[in-house]
Amino acid sequence: MKNGNVFERMESHKKPYYVVDQVISAIQEGRLSTGDRLPPEQQIAEMTGVSRPSVREALVILRFAGVLETRLGDGTYVRRANSAVRRKDTQTALLRLLEGGENPIDVIEARRVIEKGIVNLAIVAVTKEDLVELAELFDEMSRLVRENALDGLLRKDREFHMRVAACAGNVLLEKMLESLFDMMERDLWRDIKKRLLERDERYRLRTVDRHSRILMGLRKQDRRAASRSVDAHFDEVERMFIQRQG
């Protein structure tokens, strides 16, 4: 990392996207390069005039987008400072993601809450026909994982979750979940999800296992097991987004 104050201080509008803007600008201008270690969160907060929680939120989205990586017990580093990161449209997309209130962790948490409620309702409403359809979708997901067909896997993952939502019989919850999925169909989200699936075979296999457990909980009408499986699924997703190991 070059000497001096890497970031400029912001005097007003303490928002996470300011930190995102500062990091990307520092990369674009050559003040940060691939492999450079960022200052600690508290120091970034002091340098930019942004609160530490806002700094943490900004770093999450930059890890989410693959710009940064956190090495456990070591620190946060620039993962890539290539031409893609230097493009203005990349910066704009990241800022829009934050300004639109679409912090990835917030979206994941929203899905967790909604889908736990959906599963609790589906437990008592699911039919044999529903279970057959869900089993067919699960088998398709398993096949697509074996074939490493990630676009198809993402489509079937959505179909599986939306089918569970339909089983719950609550149109409002179904629409809320569909809205979150639509949000995650945008180019940046899809690129990030595919990248996560591509880079970690264990994550792909665990994803299939979590869906298997959700299906089993519905079959057995085991509310506790199904709810735990939803939690475990989103715990795994959060770990992947937050840690972003290189």
N, C-alpha and C positions, 0 to 999 in steps of 0.2 A: 504494500500500500504506500502511495506517495506521502511525503511529509506534509504537515499542515492540516488545517481544518477541512475535512473532506466534504462536509455538508454545510449548507447555509441555514441560519436560524430563521424560523418563521415567527412572526410577531402576532399573528391573528389566525383565526379559523383552524384550530388545532385538530386536524383530521388525518387519518392514516394515509390517505392518498398523497399527502404532501411528502411523506417519507418515501413512498413508492416513487414519486416523481424525482426526489433527490437522489435515490439510489440509481435509478435508470439514467438520470442525467450525468451522474458521476461516471457511469460505465461508458455512456456515449462520448463523453469528453475526455476519456482516458485517465480520469482520476482514480478509477477502480478497474482492475484487470482480473481475468480468470485466476483463481487461486488466492486472491487477496482476502485477508481476514477483516471482517467488519469490526468496528468498536463494539463493546458491550452495549446492551439495550439502554442502560442508564446514561451512558455517555452520548449515545445517539440522541436520546431525549434532550439532554442538555445542549447539544450542538444545534439541534433543529428547533428547539422550543416547543416540541410536541410531547404530550404526556407519554409515560412509559407504556400504558396499555395500548395507546394508539400505535406506538412503535412496534409493539409485539404483534398487533393485528397486521400491520404493513409487512413485517417480516414473514408472517404466515403466508400471505398471498404471494409474496415473491418466491418463497420456497415452493408453494403450490404451482407456480408457473415455471419452476425449474431454473429460475435465475440464481437463486441462492441454495445452499445446502447447509444443514446443521450437522456437525460432527459431534456426537454425544461426548460431553466432558471436555470439549475442546473449544468450540465456538462456531460462529456462522461465517461462511466463506462464499465468495462469488463462484458460482458453479460454472457459468458460461458468460463470456462477454463477447460473443460472436456477432456477426452482422445482423442476425435476427433480433437480438436484444437491442442493437444500436438503431434499429429502424424506429421512426417516430410512430408508426401505426401500432407497434408492440406496446409502446409507452401509453398511447391513447387507449388501447384495449384494456390494459391493466387498470388505468385510472377510472375508466368507465365501469369496470367490474366493481370497484370499491365505491364510487360515487353513487352507483345504483343500489347500494345497500346489499350487494351480493357477496359479502365476505364468505369465502368457501366454508369456513367453520360454522358460520351462522346457518348456511343452507343445509349442511350436514346435520346440524342439531335440529333444525326444523323438520327435516325428513325423519330423524329418529323419533321425535315426539309424535308426529302424525302417524308414522307407520306402527308404532307401539299401540296407539289407539285403534288403528285399523285392524291389527292382528287380534286385539282383545274382542272386537266386535265380530270378526270373521270366525273366531273359534266356535261361536254358538250358531252361526248362520251358514257355514260352509256345507255344501251338499256333496254327495258322491260324484256327481257330474263335475262339480268344481274341482274336486281333488284329482279326477282323471285329467282334466285340462292342465292343472298345475304340474302334475307329474310329467305330462308330455313336454311342457315348457322347460321343466328342469332337465329332462333328458336331452333336449335340444341344447341347453346351455352347456351341459357336460360334453356333448359332442363338439361344440364350437371351441371349447377350451382345449380339447385334445387336438383339434385342427389348427389352433392358434388363429381362429377367424374372429378378430377382435371387434370389427364393426357389427358382425352378426351377433356376437355375444352381448354387446351393449344394447342392441335392439331387443333381444330376448330377455335381458335383465329388466328392462323397462316393462315389457309385456308381463313378466312374472309378477312384479310388484303391483302393476295396475290390475292384474287379475285378482290378486289378494284383496285389493281395495274394492273391486266390484263385489266380491264375496261379502264384504262387511255390510253392504246395503245402505251406506250413508253417502248420498250424492255429493254433499258439501265436502266431506273428507276426500272423496275421490277427485273432485275438481281441484282441491288444494294440492294434492299430490301430483296431479297432472301438470299443474302450473309450475311446481318445482322441477319436474322432469323437463318441461319445455325450457326453463331457464338453463338447465344443464345440457341442453342440446345445442347451445350456441357454440360457435367454432372454438373459442378458447377453452371452454369446459371440455368439449369433446377431445380436443388435442391432449389436454392434461390427463383425462381419464385413460385414453389410449396409451399414453406414455407410461402411466403407472402399471397398466396391465402388461405392456410389452417388456418392462424392465424387471419384473419379479414373478417368476413362475409360481413360487410359493403363494404369493398373493392371489394369483388366479385360482389355484387349487383351494385355498381357504375360502375364497368367494363362493365357489361351488359348494363347499362343505356347509357354509352358513345358510345358503338357500335350502340345502337338504334338511338342515335342522329346523328351519322355519316350516317347511312342508311337513316334516314329521310331527311337529307340535300341533299343526292343524289337523292332521290325521287322527292323532290321539286325543284331540281336544284338550291339550295340556297348555293352559294359559301361561303358566309360569315358564315352562320350557320354551314356548314360542317367543315370549317377551324377552327372555334371556338371549335367545338367538338373534333377535333384532338388535339388542344392545351390543352383542359381541360383533355383529356385522359392522355396525357403525363405529365401534371402538377401533376396529381394524382399519377402516377407511380413514379415520382421523389420524391414526398413527402414521399411515402412509403419507398423508398430506403434510403433517407437521414435521416429521423427521427428514423426509426427502434425502435419504442417504445417497451419496454419489456413487 
